Amino acid sequence: MSQLVTLSIYWFGIQTIWGGLNITILPGRLDDVSRDTQGTMLAVIMVVGAVAPILVQPTVGVISDYTVSRWGRRKPYIVIGTLLDIVFLAGLALNSDFLAMVAFYFLLQVSSNFAQGPFQGYVPDLVPARQVGVASGLMGLMLTLGTIAGVGIATLGGIVDNLVLATLALGVVELVTMVVLVATVDEGRAAPPRTRSWPQIARSAWGRDILRERDVLWLLVVRLMFLGAYNATLIAIGYFRRSHGLSDADADATVFLTTAIVGASTALAAVPGGRLSDRLGRRPVIWGAAAVAGLGLLGVAVAPSPAVAVAAWVPFGIGMGVFLSADWALMADVIPKATAGRYMGILNAGTAMAGPVFIIVAGPVQDLVAGAVADPAGPRAAMGVAALFVLLSAAALTRVDPRRREDPAMAAA
């Protein structure tokens, strides 16, 4: 269990950064710039930021599959990416111009996904089938705790009126978790033999053979939709300010409370969700998670008061926790194991695209409904879009074959 925890702890550091930035710091800064176009500006940042993960994760992931070094296959990329995260976080913190924010957000996505692509190969590399559910549950737990920590640090920065220091503190947390990971994880599996040049290997990340992996492609859609719905948290500040009329300070405090409640619900559900998926199967558990999360989002959309809205986030958090663990276990089951870095990178491109795709749809819907109906109705409509995303995710899951795919060489051994 201690090995599984240290294998997962870097997720805490990664999500501390993105939870603090995406949920609190960026929406708050953009809302201060222009409330009327906040949704559209956030969509621009998310779209630009999504380009890097889509290109970088699978490419660096497959390069790490074939890397041979004294540190192993994955660690060099994790270290370099983390150090660059600190640099680009500083640039983001010290610039208030919108174009500069977009540029540094893009660079931060490049460096973070330079580390994430190789890192995500660890579970398929090292965790045996009987422990995949537990490992996936721990991953979901670390993501949740990281979100809470990131929002907490960002909220504290707002209270003391020092968002620069808060933004840099997010990077320090990631740096500490990276050191723990690198110092404690033995990568184990050797790289497969390299018969091609490095440019050829990099290009192979996007080889057409991926089109034969139908289960991987459909699972990409599942993750895109469900994790897109999770990005309803990106508009939570605007939702509480505009739909419920809270002051900026009260809205920030309510978002932190909501994040903590969602995080606690997600954390409590993550490990049991992984274990449950071992017993009942991955798909039934994910369908159950979709039903619970979707009902929670609908409750948020129609909540008559902030208290009811906060309560409605609880089932959403439970559903998200179960999904994160069962979905990650399903990913580890269906991908080809020999080049895990490549396929985990491709699947996590769905994670990278989830926020931008949701904001591209929900952001303009929010602005249009607010202009056509009433300002408080805009964020509520965006929450309804999130519920629709969960429904589409459940439908796409019907096309995924959940049977575990073993590495032929390991199966023979």
C-alpha positions in Angstrom: 0.0 0.0 0.0 2.9 2.4 0.8 4.2 1.8 -2.8 0.8 2.5 -4.3 0.5 5.7 -2.3 4.0 7.0 -3.4 3.1 6.0 -7.0 0.0 8.2 -6.8 1.3 11.2 -4.9 2.5 13.2 -7.9 -1.2 13.4 -8.9 -1.7 15.5 -5.8 1.0 18.0 -6.9 -0.3 18.2 -10.5 -3.9 18.8 -9.4 -2.9 21.3 -6.8 -1.8 23.5 -9.7 -4.8 23.0 -11.9 -7.3 23.1 -9.1 -6.0 26.4 -7.8 -5.6 28.0 -11.2 -8.7 26.8 -13.1 -11.3 26.9 -10.3 -10.3 30.1 -8.4 -7.4 32.2 -9.7 -8.2 32.4 -13.5 -12.0 32.7 -13.3 -11.7 35.4 -10.6 -9.1 37.4 -12.5 -11.2 37.2 -15.7 -14.4 38.1 -13.9 -12.7 41.2 -12.6 -11.6 42.1 -16.2 -15.0 41.8 -17.8 -18.0 40.0 -16.3 -20.0 40.2 -19.6 -17.4 38.2 -21.5 -15.9 36.1 -18.8 -17.2 32.8 -20.3 -15.8 33.6 -23.7 -12.4 34.7 -22.3 -12.2 31.5 -20.2 -13.0 29.5 -23.3 -10.1 31.2 -25.2 -7.6 30.3 -22.5 -8.9 26.7 -22.3 -8.8 26.2 -26.0 -5.2 27.5 -26.4 -4.2 25.5 -23.4 -5.6 22.3 -24.8 -3.4 22.3 -27.8 -0.3 21.4 -25.8 -1.6 18.3 -23.9 -3.1 16.9 -27.1 0.3 17.1 -28.9 2.7 16.7 -26.0 1.3 13.9 -23.8 1.1 11.1 -26.4 4.4 12.2 -28.1 6.5 12.4 -24.9 4.7 9.4 -23.6 5.8 7.1 -26.4 9.3 8.5 -26.4 9.5 7.6 -22.7 8.4 4.1 -23.5 11.7 3.6 -25.4 13.9 5.7 -23.2 16.9 4.1 -21.4 18.6 6.2 -18.7 20.2 5.7 -15.3 16.9 7.0 -13.7 14.7 4.8 -15.8 12.2 5.5 -18.6 9.8 8.0 -17.0 11.7 10.0 -14.4 13.8 12.3 -16.5 10.7 13.8 -18.2 8.9 14.1 -14.8 11.8 16.1 -13.3 12.2 18.4 -16.3 8.5 19.1 -16.7 8.1 19.9 -13.0 11.0 22.4 -13.0 9.6 24.2 -16.0 6.2 24.3 -14.3 7.7 26.6 -11.7 9.1 29.0 -14.3 5.8 29.3 -16.2 3.7 29.6 -13.1 5.9 32.6 -12.1 5.2 34.1 -15.6 1.5 33.6 -15.2 1.5 35.1 -11.7 3.5 38.2 -12.6 1.5 39.2 -15.7 -2.0 40.6 -15.8 -2.3 41.3 -19.5 -4.8 38.9 -21.1 -2.5 37.9 -24.0 0.4 37.2 -21.5 -1.9 35.1 -19.4 -2.9 33.0 -22.4 0.8 32.6 -23.4 2.0 31.5 -20.0 -1.0 29.2 -19.5 -0.1 27.5 -22.8 3.6 27.1 -21.8 2.5 25.7 -18.4 0.4 23.1 -20.2 3.4 22.2 -22.4 5.7 21.6 -19.4 3.0 19.9 -17.2 2.1 17.5 -19.9 5.8 16.9 -20.7 5.8 15.3 -17.2 2.3 13.8 -17.2 2.6 11.8 -20.4 5.4 9.5 -19.1 4.1 9.6 -15.5 0.8 8.1 -16.6 2.5 5.0 -17.8 3.4 3.9 -14.3 0.1 2.1 -13.4 0.1 -0.1 -16.5 3.9 -0.6 -16.1 4.0 -1.6 -12.4 0.6 -2.5 -11.0 -0.7 -6.1 -11.4 -4.3 -6.7 -12.4 -5.5 -7.5 -8.9 -4.4 -4.1 -7.6 -5.5 -1.9 -10.5 -8.8 -1.0 -8.8 -7.0 0.1 -5.6 -4.3 2.0 -7.5 -7.0 3.8 -9.5 -8.9 4.7 -6.4 -5.8 6.2 -4.8 -5.2 8.2 -8.0 -8.7 9.6 -7.7 -8.2 10.4 -4.1 -4.9 12.3 -4.8 -6.6 14.2 -7.6 -9.4 15.2 -5.2 -7.1 16.2 -2.3 -5.0 18.1 -4.8 -8.0 20.1 -5.9 -8.9 21.0 -2.4 -5.3 22.0 -1.6 -5.1 24.1 -4.7 -8.4 26.0 -4.1 -7.4 26.4 -0.5 -4.1 28.0 -1.3 -5.7 30.2 -4.0 -8.5 31.3 -1.6 -5.9 32.1 1.1 -4.0 34.2 -1.4 -7.1 36.1 -2.2 -7.8 36.7 1.5 -4.3 38.1 2.1 -4.4 39.9 -1.3 -1.3 38.1 -2.6 -2.2 35.9 -5.6 1.4 36.0 -6.9 2.6 34.2 -3.8 -0.4 31.8 -3.9 0.3 30.9 -7.5 4.0 30.2 -6.8 3.0 28.1 -3.7 1.0 25.8 -6.1 4.2 25.0 -7.9 6.1 24.4 -4.6 3.6 21.7 -3.7 4.1 20.0 -7.0 7.9 20.1 -6.6 7.7 18.4 -3.2 5.5 15.6 -4.6 7.9 15.1 -7.6 10.8 14.7 -5.2 8.9 12.0 -3.2 8.0 10.2 -6.4 11.4 10.2 -7.9 13.1 9.1 -4.7 10.7 6.2 -3.9 9.5 4.6 -7.1 11.4 1.8 -8.7 10.4 1.8 -12.4 11.1 -1.9 -12.8 10.2 -2.7 -16.4 12.9 -2.2 -19.0 12.3 -0.4 -22.2 11.3 -2.5 -25.3 14.0 -2.7 -28.0 14.3 0.4 -30.1 14.5 -0.3 -33.8 13.6 3.2 -35.1 15.0 6.7 -34.8 13.7 9.1 -32.2 11.8 11.2 -34.7 10.1 8.1 -36.0 9.2 7.0 -32.5 7.8 10.5 -31.8 5.7 10.4 -35.0 4.5 6.9 -34.1 2.4 8.4 -31.3 0.0 9.5 -33.9 0.3 6.5 -36.2 -2.9 5.3 -37.9 -2.8 2.0 -36.0 -4.6 3.9 -33.3 -7.7 3.7 -35.5 -7.8 -0.1 -34.9 -8.0 0.5 -31.2 -11.8 1.1 -31.1 -12.1 0.6 -27.4 -9.4 3.2 -26.8 -11.1 5.7 -29.0 -14.5 5.2 -27.5 -13.0 5.5 -24.0 -11.5 8.8 -25.1 -15.0 10.0 -25.8 -16.2 8.8 -22.4 -13.5 10.6 -20.6 -13.9 13.8 -22.7 -17.6 14.1 -21.8 -17.5 13.0 -18.2 -14.5 15.1 -17.3 -15.9 17.9 -19.3 -18.8 18.0 -16.9 -16.3 18.2 -14.0 -15.3 21.5 -15.4 -18.6 23.0 -14.3 -16.5 23.9 -11.3 -14.7 26.4 -13.5 -17.9 28.6 -13.6 -18.8 28.1 -9.9 -17.5 31.5 -8.9 -19.6 33.2 -11.6 -22.6 30.9 -10.7 -22.6 32.0 -7.0 -22.0 35.6 -7.8 -24.5 36.0 -10.6 -27.2 33.3 -10.1 -27.4 33.8 -6.3 -26.3 37.4 -6.0 -23.4 36.7 -3.5 -20.7 39.3 -3.0 -17.3 38.6 -4.4 -15.9 37.6 -1.0 -18.9 35.5 -0.1 -18.8 33.8 -3.5 -15.1 33.0 -3.1 -15.8 31.5 0.4 -18.7 29.5 -0.9 -16.7 28.1 -3.8 -14.0 27.0 -1.4 -16.6 25.4 0.8 -18.2 23.7 -2.2 -14.8 22.5 -3.4 -14.1 21.1 0.0 -17.4 19.3 0.1 -17.1 18.0 -3.5 -13.5 17.0 -2.7 -14.5 15.1 0.5 -17.3 13.3 -1.3 -15.0 12.4 -4.2 -12.3 11.3 -1.8 -14.6 9.1 0.2 -16.0 7.5 -3.0 -12.7 7.0 -4.9 -11.1 4.0 -3.3 -14.5 2.2 -2.7 -15.3 2.9 -6.3 -12.1 1.2 -7.5 -12.8 -1.8 -5.3 -16.4 -1.9 -6.4 -15.3 -1.9 -10.1 -13.2 -5.0 -9.4 -16.2 -6.9 -8.2 -19.1 -5.6 -10.4 -17.1 -4.6 -13.5 -16.0 -1.2 -14.7 -18.9 -0.3 -16.9 -21.8 -0.8 -14.4 -19.9 1.2 -11.8 -19.3 4.1 -14.2 -23.0 4.1 -15.3 -24.0 4.3 -11.7 -21.5 7.2 -11.2 -23.0 9.0 -14.2 -26.5 8.7 -12.8 -25.5 10.1 -9.5 -23.3 12.9 -10.9 -25.9 13.9 -13.5 -28.6 14.3 -10.8 -26.3 16.4 -8.7 -25.6 18.8 -11.6 -29.3 19.2 -12.4 -29.8 20.0 -8.7 -27.2 22.7 -9.0 -28.8 24.1 -12.1 -32.2 24.6 -10.5 -31.1 25.3 -6.9 -33.2 28.1 -5.3 -30.6 29.1 -2.8 -26.8 28.8 -2.2 -27.3 26.2 0.5 -29.3 23.9 -1.8 -26.7 24.4 -4.5 -23.9 23.4 -2.1 -25.9 20.3 -1.1 -26.4 19.3 -4.7 -22.7 19.3 -5.3 -22.4 16.3 -2.9 -23.9 13.6 -5.2 -21.8 15.2 -8.0 -18.7 14.7 -6.0 -19.6 11.1 -5.1 -20.3 10.3 -8.8 -17.0 11.9 -9.8 -15.0 10.0 -7.2 -16.4 6.6 -8.4 -15.9 7.6 -12.0 -12.2 8.6 -11.6 -11.3 5.3 -10.0 -13.3 3.0 -12.2 -12.4 4.8 -15.4 -8.7 4.8 -14.7 -8.9 1.1 -14.0 -10.7 0.6 -17.3 -8.0 2.6 -19.1 -5.3 0.3 -17.6 -7.3 -2.7 -18.7 -8.0 -1.9 -22.3 -4.7 -0.3 -23.5 -1.9 -2.2 -25.1 0.6 -2.6 -22.3 4.0 -2.5 -24.2 3.6 1.2 -25.1 1.5 2.3 -22.1 3.0 5.8 -22.1 1.7 6.4 -25.6 -1.9 5.1 -25.0 -2.3 6.7 -21.6 -1.1 9.9 -23.2 -3.7 9.6 -25.9 -6.5 8.8 -23.5 -5.5 11.7 -21.2 -5.7 14.0 -24.2 -9.4 13.5 -23.5 -8.7 15.0 -20.0 -6.9 17.9 -21.7 -9.7 18.5 -24.2 -12.4 18.1 -21.6 -12.2 21.6 -20.1 -11.9 23.4 -23.4 -14.7 21.4 -25.1 -17.0 22.1 -22.1 -16.1 25.8 -21.9 -16.4 26.1 -25.7 -20.0 24.9 -25.4 -21.0 26.1 -21.9 -19.2 29.5 -22.0 -21.0 30.9 -25.0 -24.3 29.3 -23.8 -23.9 31.1 -20.5 -23.3 34.4 -22.2 -26.1 34.0 -24.7 -28.7 32.9 -22.1 -27.6 35.7 -19.8 -28.1 38.3 -22.5 -31.4 36.8 -23.9 -33.1 35.9 -20.7 -31.5 37.3 -17.5 -28.0 37.4 -16.1 -28.7 34.9 -13.3 -29.9 32.4 -15.9 -26.6 32.2 -17.7 -24.6 30.2 -15.2 -27.6 27.9 -14.6 -27.8 27.1 -18.3 -24.1 26.2 -18.2 -24.7 23.8 -15.3 -27.4 22.1 -17.5 -24.8 21.7 -20.2 -22.6 19.8 -17.7 -25.5 17.4 -16.9 -25.9 16.8 -20.7 -22.2 15.9 -21.0 -22.6 13.2 -18.3 -25.4 11.7 -20.2 -23.4 11.6 -23.5 -20.5 10.0 -21.6 -22.7 7.1 -20.4 -24.0 6.6 -23.9 -20.5 6.4 -25.3 -19.5 3.8 -22.7 -21.8 1.2 -24.3 -19.2 1.0 -27.2 -16.3 0.0 -25.0 -15.3 -3.6 -24.5 -14.2 -3.8 -20.8 -12.2 -7.1 -21.0 -8.6 -6.7 -19.8 -6.0 -6.7 -22.5 -2.8 -8.4 -21.3 0.8 -7.8 -22.6 1.5 -11.0 -24.7 5.1 -11.3 -23.3 3.9 -10.9 -19.7 1.0 -13.4 -20.3 3.5 -15.9 -21.7 5.8 -15.5 -18.7 
